[in-house]
Amino acid sequence: QLQLVESGGGLVQPGGSLRLSCAASGFTLDYYSIGWFRQAPGKEREGVSCISSARGGSTNYVDSVKGRFTISRDNAKNTVYLQMNSLKPEDTAVYYCAVIYQAICVMREYEYDYWGQGTQVTVSS
């Protein structure tokens, strides 16, 4: 039984911060690359960030979040994080984590093997 469970979402004011967590169970994240995706109401799901399984964990970010979001992983805790700073209303979405069994991460959602249930992030005054 493989599971990914996101947490840490909520309501925050513009300029605020949230840290999302994605905890894996039933398997080990060590050899998976991990991606964060988001889907706003009426919008297509988009890739936000990903981190590779290789030691050192190379990362990628969509242009709209560069300098504001940071992805990281803690293999000992079997968990990946997305630190979100300087949040904007356009960041409002359901955020999903997903994993792919390869060394280098990609931002193409159709290539990912397993998905979490999502956590809601709302940025509003």
Backbone as CSV, one residue per row, in Angstrom:
resi,resn,N_x,N_y,N_z,CA_x,CA_y,CA_z,C_x,C_y,C_z
1,GLN,0.844,-1.180,0.000,0.000,0.000,0.000,0.889,1.243,0.000
2,LEU,0.810,2.006,-1.064,1.596,3.224,-1.212,0.694,4.437,-0.997
3,GLN,1.157,5.363,-0.186,0.380,6.564,0.097,1.268,7.794,0.121
4,LEU,0.718,8.909,-0.346,1.304,10.225,-0.206,0.242,11.123,0.417
5,VAL,0.582,11.786,1.504,-0.374,12.622,2.218,0.195,14.021,2.369
6,GLU,-0.474,14.999,1.744,-0.078,16.396,1.859,-0.716,17.023,3.094
7,SER,-0.020,17.990,3.665,-0.558,18.764,4.774,0.102,20.135,4.788
8,GLY,-0.444,21.044,5.593,0.143,22.362,5.762,-0.559,23.475,5.026
9,GLY,-1.562,23.149,4.239,-2.303,24.181,3.545,-3.196,24.961,4.493
10,GLY,-3.763,26.051,3.980,-4.641,26.874,4.777,-4.838,28.233,4.163
11,LEU,-5.369,29.145,4.960,-5.637,30.515,4.540,-4.522,31.424,5.041
12,VAL,-3.980,32.235,4.145,-2.896,33.141,4.502,-3.074,34.450,3.744
13,GLN,-2.624,35.550,4.339,-2.696,36.852,3.687,-1.606,36.994,2.635
14,PRO,-1.834,37.829,1.620,-0.761,38.099,0.660,0.510,38.550,1.369
15,GLY,1.636,38.018,0.920,2.911,38.293,1.555,3.278,37.321,2.647
16,GLY,2.345,36.481,3.045,2.592,35.510,4.092,3.281,34.263,3.593
17,SER,3.445,33.300,4.502,4.182,32.074,4.206,3.426,30.849,4.682
18,LEU,3.651,29.746,3.997,3.179,28.434,4.404,4.249,27.410,4.059
19,ARG,4.282,26.327,4.820,5.127,25.199,4.471,4.265,23.963,4.292
20,LEU,4.277,23.420,3.094,3.557,22.203,2.798,4.453,20.996,3.030
21,SER,3.853,19.915,3.508,4.560,18.661,3.700,3.888,17.564,2.892
22,CYS,4.686,16.623,2.442,4.188,15.450,1.737,4.865,14.236,2.344
23,ALA,4.113,13.465,3.101,4.645,12.304,3.799,4.301,11.033,3.037
24,ALA,5.306,10.206,2.811,5.123,8.952,2.093,5.074,7.786,3.069
25,SER,4.253,6.805,2.755,4.201,5.570,3.523,4.021,4.404,2.568
26,GLY,4.489,3.238,2.995,4.389,2.053,2.169,5.511,1.893,1.164
27,PHE,6.377,2.877,1.068,7.537,2.816,0.188,8.547,3.852,0.645
28,THR,9.745,3.773,0.099,10.832,4.675,0.454,11.041,5.689,-0.662
29,LEU,11.138,6.953,-0.280,11.273,8.028,-1.260,12.668,8.157,-1.854
30,ASP,13.643,7.498,-1.269,15.047,7.713,-1.629,15.322,7.697,-3.124
31,TYR,14.693,6.771,-3.837,14.988,6.592,-5.251,13.943,7.206,-6.171
32,TYR,13.081,8.021,-5.617,12.078,8.737,-6.390,12.416,10.214,-6.473
33,SER,12.216,10.785,-7.649,12.132,12.229,-7.751,10.717,12.652,-7.389
34,ILE,10.573,13.878,-6.900,9.305,14.328,-6.345,8.921,15.669,-6.945
35,GLY,7.657,15.807,-7.271,7.155,17.054,-7.816,5.996,17.600,-7.010
36,TRP,5.873,18.913,-7.003,4.700,19.603,-6.493,3.960,20.213,-7.672
37,PHE,2.660,19.994,-7.707,1.784,20.527,-8.739,0.642,21.278,-8.072
38,ARG,-0.022,22.127,-8.823,-1.164,22.839,-8.274,-2.238,23.011,-9.332
39,GLN,-3.477,23.119,-8.860,-4.605,23.321,-9.747,-5.561,24.332,-9.132
40,ALA,-5.714,25.455,-9.801,-6.651,26.489,-9.379,-8.015,26.215,-10.003
41,PRO,-9.090,26.746,-9.406,-10.423,26.530,-9.960,-10.516,26.955,-11.420
42,GLY,-11.012,26.066,-12.263,-11.165,26.360,-13.672,-9.883,26.366,-14.472
43,LYS,-8.777,26.013,-13.850,-7.478,26.030,-14.515,-6.925,24.619,-14.659
44,GLU,-6.012,24.472,-15.582,-5.327,23.206,-15.770,-4.244,23.040,-14.707
45,ARG,-4.009,21.810,-14.308,-2.954,21.536,-13.348,-1.595,21.912,-13.931
46,GLU,-0.760,22.561,-13.114,0.552,22.963,-13.567,1.629,22.496,-12.598
47,GLY,2.801,22.259,-13.131,3.940,21.926,-12.301,4.470,23.161,-11.603
48,VAL,4.797,23.031,-10.332,5.317,24.129,-9.522,6.804,23.969,-9.273
49,SER,7.196,22.784,-8.826,8.578,22.540,-8.465,8.833,21.050,-8.429
50,CYS,10.085,20.661,-8.589,10.449,19.266,-8.421,11.874,19.168,-7.908
51,ILE,12.173,18.016,-7.311,13.496,17.765,-6.758,13.909,16.344,-7.118
52,SER,15.146,16.182,-7.524,15.624,14.891,-7.979,15.937,13.973,-6.810
53,SER,16.068,12.680,-7.112,16.415,11.700,-6.090,17.905,11.638,-5.812
54,ALA,18.724,12.170,-6.701,20.167,12.140,-6.529,20.580,12.918,-5.294
55,ARG,21.673,12.483,-4.678,22.174,13.198,-3.521,22.504,14.636,-3.914
56,GLY,22.079,15.568,-3.076,22.193,16.972,-3.409,20.906,17.539,-3.944
57,GLY,20.107,16.691,-4.575,18.758,17.044,-4.975,18.643,18.279,-5.845
58,SER,19.009,18.169,-7.120,18.809,19.284,-8.030,17.323,19.616,-8.112
59,THR,17.019,20.885,-8.306,15.641,21.354,-8.247,15.270,22.163,-9.477
60,ASN,13.967,22.230,-9.739,13.412,23.054,-10.794,12.184,23.773,-10.258
61,TYR,11.929,24.973,-10.779,10.789,25.769,-10.378,10.153,26.414,-11.593
62,VAL,8.838,26.509,-11.571,8.162,27.297,-12.571,8.524,28.770,-12.346
63,ASP,8.625,29.543,-13.422,9.118,30.913,-13.325,8.341,31.760,-12.316
64,SER,7.054,31.539,-12.209,6.217,32.378,-11.368,6.504,32.241,-9.873
65,VAL,7.219,31.190,-9.456,7.497,30.994,-8.038,8.978,31.082,-7.706
66,LYS,9.825,31.273,-8.684,11.258,31.354,-8.433,11.578,32.500,-7.480
67,GLY,12.417,32.212,-6.500,12.771,33.196,-5.493,11.810,33.269,-4.337
68,ARG,10.654,32.621,-4.450,9.646,32.647,-3.395,9.425,31.271,-2.767
69,PHE,9.479,30.220,-3.580,9.234,28.857,-3.106,10.544,28.076,-3.053
70,THR,10.636,27.161,-2.099,11.790,26.290,-1.978,11.328,24.866,-1.710
71,ILE,11.763,23.937,-2.546,11.451,22.530,-2.348,12.635,21.861,-1.655
72,SER,12.347,20.931,-0.764,13.396,20.193,-0.075,12.881,18.807,0.276
73,ARG,13.797,17.921,0.626,13.404,16.572,1.009,14.199,16.116,2.210
74,ASP,13.588,15.275,3.021,14.220,14.666,4.170,13.972,13.173,4.055
75,ASN,14.919,12.466,3.474,14.728,11.039,3.227,14.597,10.240,4.520
76,ALA,15.258,10.694,5.583,15.149,10.005,6.865,13.724,10.027,7.389
77,LYS,12.987,11.080,7.079,11.590,11.198,7.482,10.625,10.794,6.380
78,ASN,11.168,10.409,5.226,10.343,9.999,4.098,9.339,11.090,3.722
79,THR,9.824,12.328,3.709,8.963,13.483,3.543,9.612,14.519,2.625
80,VAL,8.788,15.201,1.856,9.228,16.317,1.029,8.449,17.558,1.453
81,TYR,9.067,18.726,1.313,8.472,19.974,1.753,8.447,20.993,0.622
82,LEU,7.510,21.910,0.708,7.489,23.075,-0.157,7.292,24.300,0.722
83,GLN,8.360,25.065,0.912,8.289,26.312,1.651,7.846,27.409,0.695
84,MET,6.754,28.080,1.027,6.175,29.098,0.167,6.194,30.433,0.898
85,ASN,6.957,31.381,0.381,7.063,32.715,0.954,6.504,33.744,-0.015
86,SER,6.244,34.933,0.505,5.739,36.042,-0.309,4.560,35.609,-1.168
87,LEU,3.613,34.956,-0.548,2.494,34.383,-1.285,1.613,35.459,-1.912
88,LYS,1.086,35.132,-3.078,0.235,36.011,-3.851,-1.130,35.363,-4.056
89,PRO,-2.170,36.164,-4.291,-3.486,35.572,-4.541,-3.487,34.554,-5.678
90,GLU,-2.669,34.762,-6.688,-2.611,33.833,-7.804,-1.973,32.495,-7.452
91,ASP,-1.420,32.373,-6.240,-0.930,31.091,-5.756,-2.050,30.213,-5.204
92,THR,-3.245,30.756,-5.083,-4.373,30.000,-4.561,-4.666,28.799,-5.456
93,ALA,-4.674,27.608,-4.868,-4.883,26.378,-5.617,-4.883,25.203,-4.651
94,VAL,-5.267,24.048,-5.165,-5.012,22.799,-4.474,-3.630,22.323,-4.893
95,TYR,-2.794,22.028,-3.921,-1.427,21.605,-4.177,-1.294,20.106,-3.972
96,TYR,-0.663,19.447,-4.931,-0.474,18.009,-4.918,1.013,17.672,-4.964
97,CYS,1.405,16.632,-4.251,2.727,16.072,-4.450,2.603,14.769,-5.223
98,ALA,3.648,14.435,-5.944,3.676,13.224,-6.744,5.115,12.735,-6.846
99,VAL,5.272,11.448,-7.131,6.604,10.855,-7.214,6.762,10.105,-8.525
100,ILE,8.007,10.051,-8.984,8.353,9.332,-10.199,9.642,8.563,-9.955
101,TYR,9.682,7.325,-10.413,10.823,6.453,-10.151,11.911,6.699,-11.194
102,GLN,12.605,7.809,-11.016,13.758,8.134,-11.838,14.608,9.150,-11.103
103,ALA,15.850,9.283,-11.544,16.813,10.089,-10.798,16.620,11.585,-10.983
104,ILE,16.163,12.006,-12.144,16.037,13.419,-12.461,14.574,13.787,-12.575
105,CYS,14.174,14.841,-11.897,12.771,15.204,-11.883,12.358,15.892,-13.171
106,VAL,11.066,15.799,-13.442,10.453,16.450,-14.586,9.197,17.161,-14.112
107,MET,8.695,18.071,-14.926,7.496,18.816,-14.583,6.280,18.370,-15.395
108,ARG,6.369,17.228,-16.023,5.280,16.687,-16.828,4.444,15.740,-15.970
109,GLU,3.248,16.153,-15.630,2.439,15.424,-14.662,2.092,14.016,-15.106
110,TYR,1.961,13.805,-16.405,1.543,12.496,-16.886,2.613,11.429,-16.718
111,GLU,3.814,11.824,-16.381,4.890,10.873,-16.179,4.995,10.380,-14.738
112,TYR,4.276,10.980,-13.814,4.409,10.634,-12.401,3.607,9.395,-12.043
113,ASP,4.129,8.626,-11.111,3.586,7.310,-10.777,2.502,7.340,-9.709
114,TYR,2.706,8.128,-8.656,1.783,8.160,-7.532,1.524,9.589,-7.111
115,TRP,0.298,9.830,-6.632,-0.158,11.168,-6.275,-0.801,11.183,-4.897
116,GLY,-0.643,12.312,-4.202,-1.368,12.543,-2.973,-2.754,13.095,-3.249
117,GLN,-3.497,13.336,-2.179,-4.885,13.781,-2.306,-5.022,15.290,-2.452
118,GLY,-3.982,16.032,-2.164,-3.992,17.475,-2.296,-4.294,18.201,-1.002
119,THR,-3.809,19.438,-0.915,-4.102,20.312,0.211,-4.391,21.711,-0.318
120,GLN,-5.409,22.344,0.236,-5.865,23.640,-0.259,-5.013,24.770,0.299
121,VAL,-4.566,25.645,-0.589,-3.880,26.877,-0.213,-4.707,28.047,-0.732
122,THR,-5.086,28.942,0.168,-5.861,30.118,-0.200,-5.127,31.364,0.272
123,VAL,-4.831,32.269,-0.655,-4.129,33.509,-0.354,-5.107,34.654,-0.576
124,SER,-5.494,35.320,0.498,-6.527,36.345,0.422,-6.378,37.325,1.572
125,SER,-6.787,38.585,1.316,-6.801,39.599,2.360,-7.974,39.430,3.297
